[in-house]
């Protein structure tokens, strides 16, 4: 059974970098059949997909256009986890952040979710 | 970019009734790329339906999805008390890759 366990600070100051990590059990971050995603949810913006990383002989990433200039998603194979970094945050980045894994075959949908991490951007 | 519009925003029903939730896409989409999620308060969304009409593992058969083109529907037959929560539709595109969520429909007693 795939389980995703999130960790990271719940409070980040404006202009700083938000960092979250998602530890994987029951699967490998290097699996060549799935992708590892980050999604966030806020009352004002609803659910938003932020981006993903996946391994197909090499590592690939896809990012949402609206955060592309300040987001990094990367995997750590030694710890079997993947991480989100969001730079230059503002109060509008306050949200519950989720790490997710998609289905292992077409069509790809977000099938496994972490527990969620509330991140507040405030000084 | 495709925009998903869900209606109604809130649906007021009673246990045992049928719920019909709509998700309309701003342009025609491949039904393989449309799914539905359920979110209970304080929990992560749960995948109910993918490919417009295929139930995910463990989802009761009172949940069904249908539709094509721009109009998609999630139907919940014989509402159970635990079904009174929020539902989202989701679309993804391959190139460039992106997921897009609808704004949600709340089913309330």
Interface residues (C-beta under 8 A of the other chain):
Chain A: X37 X39 X46 X47 X48 X49 X52 X62 X64 X65 X98 X100 X103 X106 X107 X108 X109 X110 X111 X113 X114 X115 X116
Chain B: X32 X33 X35 X37 X43 X44 X45 X46 X47 X50 X51 X56 X88 X90 X92 X96 X97 X98 X99 X100 X101 X103 X104
